[in-house]
Amino acid sequence: MNRYFYYLVLLNMLTNVISYVPQTLIEYRFSGTLSSMLISVPIGTLLMYTLMKSLAHLPQQDLPQILEQMMGKKVAALIKVYCLLLWFFAGVITIYAIADITIRYVNPDNPIWQIILLFVIVGWYIATRKSRNVLYTVEIVLFLYVPLITLIFAKSFINRAFLYDSVIATTGHIFTPPGLETLSAATYIFSGYLNMVFFNKVFQKPVETKRIWMFGLLGLGILLTSFYIPIGFHGADGVGDYTYPWVSTADSMRIELGIVERVMYIFIVLYTGISAISIGVHWHAANQLLTSMVKAESTRGTIIRFLVFAVLGAAVIFIGVMLDEKSIFKLGRVWLIVRLASEVVLVAFIYFAARRRRHEADSM
C-alpha cells in the first residue's frame, strides 16, 4: 500500500503546475521566489516525515476518529467543519483554474457556469466513492498521464527557443529573502501527504518513512521546472505578462511527428484529467468529515450530505460567475496562506495525539 501514499503526494505536485502556484512564484521571481522554494524543501519534508511517523502510532485511524478521541464532541465538530471547508476549497481553487483555462483556450463561447458545474459533478461523484476506489483511480490516472507530462517537461528544456540567459538572470536573485505569499505557494507542492489523515484507515501497515527525503528532491525539481520553463520560453521580463504562463508555454511547443502537433491541446487534456482527480481526492476528504458528523448509513444522513454539497456546489458556481479573474487569484492566495498555517497546526495535533497514544501504551 506504500505506493498509494506516493501517488497522493505526486498527484498534488503535478496539480500545482496548473493551479495558482506558478503564477505566484513567477510574479515574485525577483523578490524571494527562489529562496522560498529552497526553504520549502526542508519545511515540507519535515512536516511530511512528522505526520507519517505519527500516523504509524495511530494505525487505521482517520482524522475524525482522532479528533473524537482527543477532544469533546462540540470542539471536535467545530474543527471538523473548519477542516471540511479547508479541503473543500482546495478543490475549488483547482476548479476555478481549470475552468478559466478551458474557457480561454478551448471553448470561449461556453458560459463559465457550465464548465464549473461539470467539474462540480465530477468532483462530487469521485468524492462519494469508497476510499480504496479513489486510490485506485489515482493510480490509473497517474500511470496514463505521468509519462506524457514528463515528455513535455523534457522537451521544454531541450527546445531551441529556451532562453538560458533569462534563467541565469532570475537565479541571480536567489539571496532575496522570501515572503509569506511565495513561501505558502512553494510549500503547497508538498501538501499531498496531508490527505493521509483520511486515507490512513485503509492502509493495513504504516507507510515507510525512510524514503521521504526523495520527495524533497522531487518537489524541488518540479518547483524549479514549473518556475524556470515559462521564464526560459518567454523571458525573465515577458513571462509576467501571461495569466497562465504554463499554458502559453505549452502553446509555444510543437511535436512535429505527433498525432496532435500543438502541445497545448495535449497539455490541457492531461491536466484536465489530473485536475479532476485532484478535486475528487480533496472533496473525498471533505465528504469523510461530513459523513462523520451525520449518520452515514441512514437515509437522513445521505440527504443531509447531498444538501450540504449541493449548497456548497451552488456557492462555487455563484462565486465563479460573480468574481473576476483578479479577485479569484487573490482568494486563492489567501487560501494558500491559511492552508500553510492550518497544515502546521494539524501536523502538530497529530503528533501530540500519537505521543499520547504511545504514553498510554507504555503505561499499560
C-alpha positions in Angstrom: 0.0 0.0 0.0 3.0 2.3 0.3 2.7 3.2 -3.4 -0.7 4.9 -2.9 0.9 7.3 -0.4 3.4 8.2 -3.1 0.6 8.6 -5.6 -1.2 11.1 -3.3 2.0 13.2 -2.9 2.8 13.1 -6.7 -0.8 14.0 -7.7 -0.6 17.2 -5.6 2.8 18.1 -7.0 1.6 17.8 -10.6 -1.6 19.7 -9.9 0.4 22.6 -8.7 1.6 23.3 -12.3 -1.9 24.3 -13.4 -3.1 26.0 -10.2 -2.2 29.4 -8.9 1.2 28.4 -7.6 3.3 29.1 -10.7 1.6 32.5 -11.2 2.5 33.5 -7.6 6.1 32.2 -7.9 6.6 33.9 -11.3 5.1 37.2 -10.1 7.7 37.4 -7.3 10.5 36.0 -9.4 12.8 38.9 -8.5 11.7 39.2 -4.8 12.0 36.0 -2.9 10.7 33.1 -5.0 14.0 31.1 -5.3 14.7 31.4 -1.6 11.1 30.4 -0.8 11.5 27.3 -3.0 14.7 26.3 -1.2 13.3 26.8 2.2 10.1 24.9 1.3 12.0 21.7 0.8 13.1 21.2 4.5 9.7 22.5 5.8 7.6 20.3 3.5 9.8 17.2 4.1 9.9 17.7 7.9 6.1 18.1 8.1 5.6 15.0 5.9 8.0 12.9 8.0 6.4 14.1 11.2 2.9 13.2 10.1 3.8 9.8 8.7 5.8 8.8 11.8 2.8 10.0 13.9 0.2 8.1 11.9 2.3 4.9 12.4 1.2 5.0 16.0 -2.4 5.6 15.0 -3.0 2.6 12.8 -6.1 2.6 10.6 -7.5 5.7 12.1 -8.6 8.8 10.2 -8.8 12.5 11.3 -12.5 12.4 12.5 -11.7 9.4 14.8 -8.6 11.0 16.2 -10.5 14.3 16.9 -13.3 12.5 18.7 -10.8 10.6 20.9 -8.7 13.7 21.8 -11.4 16.3 22.2 -15.0 16.7 23.3 -17.8 16.3 20.7 -18.5 20.0 20.4 -14.9 21.1 19.9 -14.3 18.2 17.5 -17.4 19.2 15.5 -16.1 22.8 15.1 -12.7 21.6 14.0 -14.3 19.1 11.5 -16.3 22.0 10.0 -13.2 24.1 9.6 -11.2 21.2 8.0 -14.2 20.4 5.7 -14.2 23.9 4.4 -10.4 23.9 4.1 -10.3 20.7 2.0 -13.4 21.7 0.0 -11.8 24.9 -1.0 -8.6 23.1 -2.1 -10.8 21.5 -4.8 -12.5 24.8 -5.5 -9.3 26.7 -6.5 -8.4 23.9 -8.9 -11.9 24.1 -10.4 -11.6 27.8 -11.0 -8.1 27.4 -12.6 -9.0 24.6 -15.0 -12.5 26.2 -15.8 -10.9 29.5 -16.7 -8.3 27.8 -18.8 -11.0 25.8 -20.6 -12.9 28.9 -21.4 -9.9 30.8 -22.6 -8.2 28.2 -24.8 -10.8 25.5 -25.7 -14.3 26.9 -25.8 -14.7 30.7 -25.3 -18.4 30.6 -26.3 -19.4 28.4 -23.4 -20.8 30.0 -20.2 -18.3 29.5 -17.4 -21.0 28.3 -15.1 -21.5 25.2 -17.2 -17.8 24.3 -17.1 -17.7 24.8 -13.3 -20.9 22.7 -12.9 -19.3 19.9 -14.9 -16.3 19.8 -12.6 -18.5 20.1 -9.5 -20.5 17.0 -10.7 -17.3 15.0 -11.4 -15.7 16.0 -8.1 -18.8 15.1 -6.2 -19.0 11.7 -7.9 -15.4 10.8 -7.1 -15.8 12.2 -3.6 -18.6 9.8 -2.8 -16.7 6.6 -3.9 -15.0 4.3 -1.3 -11.5 5.4 -0.3 -9.9 2.3 -1.9 -11.6 3.1 -5.2 -10.4 6.7 -5.1 -6.8 5.4 -4.6 -7.2 3.0 -7.5 -8.4 5.8 -9.7 -5.4 8.0 -8.8 -3.1 5.1 -9.7 -4.7 4.6 -13.1 -4.7 8.4 -14.0 -1.0 8.8 -13.0 0.1 5.7 -14.9 -1.6 7.1 -18.0 -0.6 10.8 -17.7 2.8 11.0 -16.0 4.8 9.6 -19.0 3.3 12.3 -21.3 3.8 15.1 -18.8 7.4 14.0 -18.3 7.9 14.1 -22.0 6.5 17.7 -22.2 8.9 18.7 -19.4 11.9 17.1 -21.0 11.0 18.6 -24.4 10.8 22.1 -22.9 14.4 22.1 -21.6 15.9 20.9 -25.0 13.8 23.3 -27.1 16.0 25.6 -29.2 13.8 28.5 -28.1 14.6 28.1 -24.5 16.4 31.2 -23.2 19.0 30.1 -20.6 20.2 33.7 -20.2 16.8 34.5 -18.6 17.1 31.6 -16.3 20.6 32.8 -15.2 19.3 36.4 -14.7 16.5 35.2 -12.5 18.8 32.9 -10.5 20.8 36.0 -9.5 18.0 36.9 -7.0 18.4 33.7 -5.1 19.5 35.5 -1.9 16.5 37.8 -1.8 14.5 37.0 1.5 11.3 35.0 1.0 7.8 36.4 1.5 4.8 34.8 3.1 2.9 34.5 -0.2 5.8 32.8 -2.0 6.6 30.5 0.9 2.9 29.4 1.2 2.8 28.8 -2.6 6.1 26.9 -2.6 5.2 24.6 0.4 1.8 23.7 -1.1 3.6 21.4 -3.6 4.3 19.0 -0.7 0.9 19.1 0.9 -0.4 15.9 -0.8 0.8 13.9 2.1 -1.9 15.6 4.3 -4.6 13.6 2.6 -3.2 10.6 4.5 -5.1 11.7 7.6 -8.2 10.4 5.8 -6.8 7.5 3.8 -4.8 6.1 6.7 -7.8 3.9 7.7 -7.4 1.8 4.5 -3.6 1.2 5.0 -3.0 -2.2 6.7 0.6 -1.3 7.6 2.2 2.1 8.4 3.9 3.9 5.5 7.7 3.6 5.5 9.4 6.9 6.1 13.0 6.1 5.1 12.4 7.3 1.5 10.6 10.5 2.3 13.7 12.5 1.6 13.2 11.7 -2.0 10.0 13.7 -2.1 12.1 16.7 -1.1 14.3 16.4 -4.2 11.3 15.6 -6.4 9.3 18.5 -5.1 12.2 20.9 -5.6 12.7 19.5 -9.1 9.0 20.1 -10.0 9.1 23.6 -8.4 12.2 24.6 -10.4 10.7 23.1 -13.6 7.3 24.8 -13.3 9.2 28.1 -12.5 12.1 28.1 -15.0 10.4 26.7 -18.1 8.0 29.6 -18.6 10.8 32.0 -17.9 13.0 30.2 -20.4 10.4 30.5 -23.1 9.1 34.0 -22.5 12.0 35.8 -20.9 12.6 37.0 -17.4 10.5 40.1 -18.0 8.0 38.9 -20.6 6.8 35.9 -18.6 5.0 38.3 -16.2 2.5 39.3 -19.0 0.8 35.9 -19.1 -2.1 34.9 -16.9 -1.4 31.2 -17.3 2.3 31.0 -18.2 2.4 27.2 -18.4 -0.5 27.1 -21.0 1.2 29.8 -23.0 4.5 27.8 -22.7 2.8 24.6 -23.9 1.4 26.6 -26.9 5.0 27.5 -27.8 6.0 23.9 -28.4 5.3 21.5 -31.2 5.5 17.7 -31.7 6.3 17.6 -35.4 5.7 13.8 -35.8 2.8 13.6 -33.3 -0.8 12.9 -34.0 -1.6 16.3 -32.4 1.1 18.8 -33.3 0.3 21.6 -30.8 1.4 20.6 -27.4 -1.1 23.0 -25.8 -4.1 20.8 -26.5 -2.3 17.7 -25.2 -1.3 19.6 -22.1 -4.8 20.8 -21.4 -6.3 17.3 -21.8 -3.7 15.9 -19.5 -4.2 18.5 -16.8 -8.0 18.3 -17.1 -7.7 14.7 -16.0 -5.2 15.5 -13.3 -7.3 18.4 -12.0 -10.5 16.3 -12.0 -9.0 13.5 -9.8 -7.3 16.1 -7.6 -10.7 17.8 -7.0 -12.2 14.4 -6.2 -9.5 13.5 -3.7 -9.9 16.8 -1.8 -13.6 16.5 -1.8 -13.5 12.9 -0.7 -11.7 14.1 2.4 -14.4 16.8 2.9 -17.0 14.1 2.4 -15.3 11.9 5.1 -15.6 14.8 7.6 -19.2 15.4 6.7 -20.0 11.7 7.0 -18.5 11.6 10.5 -20.9 14.3 11.6 -24.1 12.6 10.4 -25.2 9.0 10.4 -23.6 7.7 7.3 -25.9 4.7 6.7 -29.2 6.4 7.4 -31.4 7.9 4.7 -31.5 11.2 6.6 -27.7 11.3 6.7 -27.5 10.7 3.0 -30.0 13.6 2.3 -28.1 15.9 4.6 -24.8 15.2 2.9 -26.3 15.7 -0.5 -27.9 19.0 0.5 -24.7 20.3 2.1 -22.7 19.6 -1.1 -25.5 21.0 -3.2 -25.3 24.3 -1.3 -21.5 24.4 -1.4 -21.6 23.5 -5.1 -24.1 26.3 -5.9 -21.8 28.7 -3.9 -18.8 27.6 -6.0 -20.7 28.3 -9.2 -22.1 31.6 -8.0 -18.7 32.9 -6.8 -17.0 31.7 -10.0 -19.5 33.7 -12.1 -19.6 36.8 -10.0 -15.9 37.3 -9.2 -13.4 38.4 -11.8 -10.1 36.8 -12.5 -8.0 39.1 -10.2 -10.4 38.5 -7.3 -10.3 34.8 -7.7 -6.5 34.9 -7.8 -6.4 36.9 -4.5 -8.8 34.4 -3.0 -6.6 31.6 -4.0 -3.5 33.2 -2.5 -5.3 33.9 0.8 -6.3 30.3 0.9 -2.7 29.2 0.4 -1.6 31.3 3.4 -4.4 29.9 5.6 -3.6 26.4 4.4 0.1 26.7 5.4 -0.8 27.8 9.0 -3.5 25.1 9.3 -1.2 22.4 8.0 1.4 23.2 10.6 -1.2 23.1 13.4 -2.8 19.9 12.1 0.5 18.1 11.9 1.4 19.3 15.4 -2.0 18.0 16.6 -1.5 14.5 15.1 2.0 14.4 16.6 0.7 15.1 20.1 -2.1 12.6 19.6 0.4 9.9 18.6 2.6 10.8 21.5 -0.3 10.5 23.9 -1.2 7.1 22.4 2.4 5.9 22.9 2.4 7.0 26.6 -0.9 5.2 27.2 0.5 2.1 25.6 3.7 2.3 27.7 1.7 2.7 30.9 -0.4 -0.4 30.4 
